[in-house]
């Protein structure tokens, strides 16, 4: 608080001096430089000479100016040289309107600011401590290579970005939210690719169900009656899952025989539903049959005897649908 009260009026000048001292260009040390400790001793000696002068003495002013003028660089503790400018202090000394006491007070304030300066040197690196930290498990990892989907995403996004950059060069006056647009288009393309792949996968599952059924019959062509007979045999033995598959295939084959839909192994179950969408009653029963088949055959949901009987009843209702005219 004493510093703020006694030297407060010098604070703006002290800040300027600090900027002049710290703001200079740093270069490597030379043998003729003044060390930091010696520099502060010179400032303290000049201040003491000014305080000890009994009368106004131009010689003391001149000696102080010459000492400050002779110091152009200060050697820091880390060996670097810091350029320093004393023009403000010299100007104050040469101004005869400033008493020696006032200039001494200014230097005292300047000396007081020394304790608040940060150490310009960096702390020494503790290599052993650093090695110990880096040996922790959380730092022991390797960068994973992108998987197929990640590479696909990167390629699609890059392709979309290149396309729009050709349409709207960087110097174009038309500006679009390119980043958001790229993400949206790339997301749509990836979704389409995945949907197409998923559709093929589901179609393969449906075809496999039909082909495996024919293989179980010794290669004999699968008909609605053969599939129904096989379902009855399997349900009697307690194999409700396989029996559900044969009941479902029997339904599709019977509907084809009656001209209600076209049986095609490449079609998915949902595509079968779309082929009979024009007949709401038939589509509603077929949807129930397909839902149970999907859960039991693909989802491995177990069925009790009563649940199987209920499914067989829905299939029978489906089999009673009249032929298309």
MIKE-955062 format. One line per 2 residues: their letters; for each residue x, y, z of C-alpha. Coordinates in pm, 1 decimal. Example, Ala and Ser with C-alpha at 12.3 -4.5 7.8 and 13.67 -1.06 7.14 Angstrom:
as) 1230.0,-450.0,780.0 | 1367.0,-106.0,714.0
end
This chain:
xx) 0.0,0.0,0.0 | 298.2,231.9,64.6
xx) 405.5,188.0,-296.1 | 58.0,279.0,-424.1
xx) 41.6,585.1,-199.5 | 391.2,721.1,-228.3
xx) 473.2,624.0,-587.0 | 128.8,596.5,-737.0
xx) 173.9,903.0,-955.0 | 471.3,728.1,-1121.2
xx) 283.4,410.7,-1215.1 | 218.4,512.6,-1580.7
xx) 587.2,590.4,-1625.9 | 690.5,266.6,-1455.0
xx) 469.9,70.6,-1694.0 | 631.6,248.5,-1986.3
xx) 977.2,166.3,-1856.4 | 884.6,-198.3,-1809.2
xx) 756.1,-217.1,-2166.9 | 1074.9,-57.6,-2294.5
xx) 1279.6,-309.5,-2097.5 | 1083.3,-622.2,-2187.2
xx) 966.9,-524.4,-2533.8 | 1304.2,-511.3,-2702.4
xx) 1436.4,-769.7,-2945.5 | 1608.2,-1069.9,-2779.6
xx) 1944.3,-1184.4,-2919.3 | 2214.3,-1418.3,-2797.3
xx) 2454.6,-1301.7,-2528.5 | 2785.2,-1126.5,-2594.2
xx) 3081.4,-1095.0,-2356.4 | 3049.2,-710.5,-2323.6
xx) 2695.0,-719.3,-2189.0 | 2585.8,-602.5,-1842.5
xx) 2436.7,-873.2,-1624.5 | 2090.3,-827.8,-1480.5
xx) 2217.7,-798.5,-1123.2 | 2481.4,-543.0,-1228.6
xx) 2216.5,-344.8,-1411.9 | 1996.1,-313.3,-1106.4
xx) 2298.9,-216.1,-895.6 | 2378.3,64.7,-1142.2
xx) 2017.9,191.8,-1117.8 | 2035.6,173.9,-737.5
xx) 2372.3,361.5,-731.1 | 2233.5,636.7,-955.2
xx) 1930.4,667.8,-728.7 | 2154.4,689.0,-418.0
xx) 2378.8,955.4,-578.0 | 2071.1,1165.6,-654.2
xx) 1937.6,1125.3,-300.2 | 2274.3,1206.2,-138.3
xx) 2331.3,1527.8,-334.7 | 2293.7,1821.4,-96.2
xx) 2246.8,2080.8,-369.8 | 2144.5,2079.8,-731.7
xx) 2450.4,1942.1,-913.2 | 2463.0,1925.5,-1294.2
xx) 2759.5,1688.0,-1272.4 | 2550.6,1424.9,-1095.0
xx) 2284.0,1453.4,-1364.1 | 2544.9,1422.3,-1639.8
xx) 2710.1,1119.2,-1478.8 | 2370.7,947.5,-1448.0
xx) 2289.7,1023.1,-1813.7 | 2625.8,883.8,-1927.3
xx) 2580.1,561.3,-1725.7 | 2233.7,502.5,-1862.0
xx) 2338.7,585.4,-2217.7 | 2621.9,331.0,-2193.9
xx) 2376.3,47.4,-2117.4 | 2209.6,-76.9,-2435.8
xx) 2166.1,-444.3,-2347.3 | 2117.6,-650.0,-2031.5
xx) 2222.6,-1013.9,-2003.9 | 1938.1,-1224.1,-1864.2
xx) 1997.5,-1524.7,-1634.0 | 1942.3,-1770.0,-1922.3
xx) 2221.6,-1611.1,-2128.0 | 2010.1,-1407.2,-2365.7
xx) 2056.2,-1035.4,-2426.2 | 1763.0,-799.4,-2381.5
xx) 1775.3,-462.5,-2556.4 | 1678.6,-177.2,-2323.0
xx) 1588.1,186.0,-2387.5 | 1654.3,452.4,-2122.2
xx) 1536.4,752.2,-2324.1 | 1255.4,828.0,-2078.8
xx) 1487.0,828.6,-1775.4 | 1747.8,1032.7,-1961.6
xx) 1483.2,1284.6,-2062.3 | 1373.2,1319.7,-1699.9
xx) 1734.2,1369.8,-1585.2 | 1802.9,1633.7,-1849.2
xx) 1489.0,1827.7,-1761.6 | 1613.5,2083.8,-1509.2
xx) 1256.9,2147.1,-1394.2 | 1267.5,1802.8,-1233.3
xx) 1447.5,1808.5,-901.4 | 1708.1,1543.6,-819.5
xx) 1476.2,1419.1,-547.1 | 1184.9,1362.6,-788.6
xx) 1407.3,1172.7,-1031.7 | 1542.1,964.2,-741.5
xx) 1182.9,884.2,-640.7 | 1112.6,773.8,-997.7
xx) 1414.6,540.0,-990.1 | 1300.6,401.1,-653.7
xx) 965.6,317.0,-806.9 | 1146.0,159.6,-1101.7
xx) 1353.6,-55.7,-864.7 | 1038.4,-160.1,-677.1
xx) 887.7,-298.6,-997.7 | 1175.0,-546.5,-1028.4
xx) 1012.1,-798.1,-791.2 | 698.1,-815.9,-1001.9
xx) 867.2,-912.1,-1324.9 | 822.0,-1276.3,-1428.0
xx) 1121.1,-1499.2,-1467.6 | 1192.9,-1499.8,-1841.4
xx) 1356.6,-1841.8,-1833.5 | 1159.1,-2160.3,-1890.7
xx) 1160.4,-2433.1,-1625.1 | 1395.4,-2720.9,-1680.4
xx) 1230.2,-3025.7,-1834.0 | 1212.2,-3318.6,-1593.6
xx) 1261.1,-3597.6,-1847.9 | 1223.1,-3873.3,-1590.0
xx) 887.1,-3737.8,-1476.5 | 774.3,-3698.7,-1836.8
xx) 874.3,-4057.3,-1920.8 | 683.6,-4180.7,-1617.5
xx) 369.9,-3995.2,-1726.6 | 391.7,-4118.8,-2084.9
xx) 432.0,-4478.0,-1963.4 | 81.0,-4473.9,-1814.7
xx) -173.0,-4707.8,-1985.3 | -385.8,-4420.3,-2115.4
xx) -94.2,-4305.3,-2332.0 | -14.5,-4652.7,-2465.5
xx) -225.5,-4666.6,-2777.4 | -189.0,-4675.4,-3151.0
xx) -395.9,-4486.8,-3404.8 | -653.2,-4727.5,-3549.5
xx) -684.2,-4754.8,-3924.8 | -1025.9,-4645.7,-4057.4
xx) -1264.1,-4932.5,-4128.6 | -1454.2,-4987.4,-4452.2
xx) -1746.2,-4762.6,-4359.3 | -1517.0,-4484.0,-4240.4
xx) -1315.3,-4497.8,-4564.6 | -1639.2,-4503.1,-4763.8
xx) -1763.6,-4196.7,-4576.2 | -1435.8,-4012.2,-4635.3
xx) -1435.9,-4095.4,-5006.8 | -1798.9,-3991.1,-5054.2
xx) -1751.9,-3666.4,-4863.0 | -1437.1,-3582.6,-5058.1
xx) -1611.6,-3655.5,-5386.3 | -1908.7,-3436.6,-5295.8
xx) -1676.9,-3156.5,-5180.6 | -1477.4,-3170.1,-5505.8
xx) -1800.8,-3162.2,-5707.0 | -1935.1,-2851.4,-5535.5
xx) -1597.2,-2678.8,-5547.1 | -1599.5,-2723.2,-5923.9
xx) -1949.1,-2573.3,-5939.3 | -1874.8,-2289.1,-5696.9
xx) -1501.7,-2201.6,-5691.3 | -1356.0,-2026.2,-5389.6
xx) -1354.3,-1693.7,-5574.5 | -1720.3,-1729.2,-5674.1
xx) -1961.8,-1458.1,-5559.0 | -2219.4,-1726.6,-5476.2
xx) -2171.9,-1862.0,-5126.6 | -2331.6,-2181.9,-4999.8
xx) -2312.7,-2347.0,-4655.2 | -2069.4,-2591.6,-4810.8
xx) -1973.9,-2785.6,-4498.7 | -2334.3,-2853.7,-4395.7
xx) -2432.7,-2932.6,-4753.0 | -2148.2,-3180.7,-4790.2
xx) -2246.0,-3357.7,-4468.8 | -2611.9,-3379.0,-4575.0
xx) -2540.5,-3508.5,-4925.7 | -2277.5,-3752.8,-4804.4
xx) -2513.6,-3881.6,-4534.6 | -2789.4,-3937.8,-4790.9
xx) -2550.7,-4122.8,-5023.3 | -2425.2,-4345.9,-4742.3
xx) -2783.2,-4417.0,-4635.6 | -2874.5,-4513.7,-4992.0
xx) -2573.7,-4744.0,-5019.6 | -2654.0,-4909.9,-4687.7
xx) -3022.4,-4943.3,-4778.2 | -2931.7,-5107.3,-5108.1
xx) -2690.9,-5345.1,-4936.1 | -2947.0,-5426.1,-4665.5
xx) -3213.9,-5490.8,-4925.8 | -2986.6,-5738.2,-5101.2
xx) -2904.9,-5904.9,-4770.7 | -3271.8,-5946.9,-4679.2
xx) -3349.7,-6078.8,-5026.5 | -3068.0,-6330.6,-4988.9
xx) -3213.6,-6444.5,-4657.1 | -3554.6,-6500.1,-4817.2
xx) -3403.2,-6687.4,-5110.7 | -3193.9,-6902.5,-4876.5
xx) -3505.7,-6998.7,-4684.1 | -3672.0,-7118.7,-5002.6
xx) -3364.0,-7298.7,-5139.5 | -3291.6,-7475.2,-4814.1
xx) -3651.7,-7591.7,-4807.9 | -3612.6,-7748.8,-5152.7
xx) -3285.0,-7910.1,-5049.2 | -3457.1,-8071.6,-4753.0
xx) -3707.8,-8222.9,-4995.1 | -3427.7,-8388.2,-5188.9
xx) -3427.3,-8131.1,-5466.7 | -3793.9,-8189.4,-5546.8
xx) -3963.3,-7867.2,-5668.8 | -4137.5,-7699.6,-5378.5
xx) -4516.2,-7662.4,-5411.6 | -4779.9,-7524.4,-5179.6
xx) -4905.0,-7872.4,-5091.1 | -4555.1,-8015.2,-5028.0
xx) -4465.5,-7716.5,-4807.4 | -4790.3,-7753.9,-4608.8
xx) -4734.7,-8126.2,-4563.5 | -4376.4,-8065.9,-4447.4
xx) -4496.5,-7803.4,-4197.3 | -4744.3,-8048.1,-4047.0
xx) -4473.3,-8313.9,-4006.8 | -4232.3,-8072.8,-3838.8
xx) -4491.7,-7929.1,-3601.3 | -4587.5,-8280.1,-3492.4
xx) -4221.6,-8335.0,-3401.9 | -4208.3,-8006.7,-3207.4
xx) -3985.3,-7817.5,-3455.7 | -4209.2,-7511.3,-3469.7
xx) -3943.0,-7278.0,-3610.3 | -3888.1,-7479.3,-3928.1
xx) -4260.8,-7551.5,-3948.3 | -4327.4,-7175.6,-3953.3
xx) -4089.8,-7141.0,-4247.2 | -4273.5,-7406.6,-4447.4
xx) -4613.3,-7260.2,-4362.7 | -4496.4,-6921.0,-4485.6
xx) -4354.0,-7063.7,-4808.9 | -4672.6,-7263.0,-4858.9
xx) -4872.5,-6939.6,-4832.6 | -4662.5,-6759.3,-5091.1
xx) -4673.9,-7049.9,-5332.9 | -5050.8,-7086.2,-5298.7
xx) -5106.1,-6713.9,-5354.5 | -4892.9,-6738.8,-5668.0
xx) -5092.7,-7040.6,-5792.5 | -5408.4,-6835.8,-5750.5
xx) -5262.0,-6534.3,-5929.8 | -5266.5,-6312.7,-5621.4
xx) -4890.6,-6239.8,-5624.5 | -4573.5,-6337.0,-5808.1
xx) -4342.2,-6563.7,-5610.3 | -3981.1,-6455.0,-5666.4
xx) -3686.4,-6550.8,-5447.2 | -3521.1,-6213.4,-5514.6
xx) -3810.1,-6024.3,-5349.7 | -3807.4,-5931.0,-4983.6
xx) -4099.6,-5993.5,-4754.3 | -4189.6,-5623.8,-4753.9
xx) -4186.9,-5622.7,-5132.4 | -4438.2,-5909.6,-5130.2
xx) -4661.4,-5688.5,-4918.9 | -4639.4,-5406.6,-5170.5
xx) -4749.8,-5638.6,-5451.6 | -5083.9,-5697.4,-5274.9
xx) -5130.7,-5344.3,-5142.2 | -5428.4,-5302.0,-5376.2
xx) -5611.1,-5572.5,-5177.7 | -5623.1,-5439.1,-4818.7
xx) -5780.7,-5750.4,-4661.8 | -5523.5,-5981.6,-4815.3
xx) -5238.2,-5740.5,-4730.4 | -5346.5,-5722.7,-4364.2
xx) -5344.0,-6104.3,-4320.5 | -5016.4,-6141.9,-4512.1
xx) -4855.2,-5874.0,-4294.9 | -4938.4,-6071.8,-3979.4
xx) -4799.9,-6392.0,-4132.5 | -4479.5,-6215.9,-4241.6
xx) -4427.5,-6046.5,-3903.2 | -4440.8,-6379.7,-3717.6
xx) -4216.6,-6547.5,-3976.5 | -3954.3,-6269.7,-3947.9
xx) -3949.7,-6286.8,-3567.1 | -3928.2,-6666.0,-3553.9
xx) -3701.5,-6740.9,-3850.5 | -3466.6,-6442.4,-3851.0
xx) -3508.4,-6331.1,-3489.0 | -3503.0,-6685.7,-3342.6
xx) -3810.8,-6615.6,-3130.5 | -3942.9,-6938.3,-2979.6
xx) -4303.6,-7048.3,-3018.4 | -4523.2,-7257.4,-2792.1
xx) -4763.5,-7513.3,-2932.7 | -5059.8,-7279.5,-2884.8
xx) -4876.2,-6991.0,-3052.3 | -4791.5,-7212.7,-3346.4
xx) -5154.5,-7323.0,-3376.0 | -5260.0,-6957.6,-3383.3
xx) -5007.1,-6891.7,-3660.0 | -5126.9,-7193.2,-3855.4
xx) -5480.0,-7055.6,-3828.9 | -5374.6,-6720.9,-3976.3
xx) -5201.8,-6903.4,-4260.0 | -5516.9,-7103.9,-4321.7
xx) -5713.5,-6778.5,-4343.1 | -5460.0,-6656.3,-4596.2
xx) -5495.3,-6979.5,-4795.0 | -5870.0,-6924.2,-4820.6
xx) -5827.9,-6603.9,-5020.5 | -6001.4,-6631.0,-5357.0
xx) -5824.8,-6631.3,-5688.8 | -5771.9,-6305.8,-5868.9
x) -6007.7,-6241.8,-6156.9
end
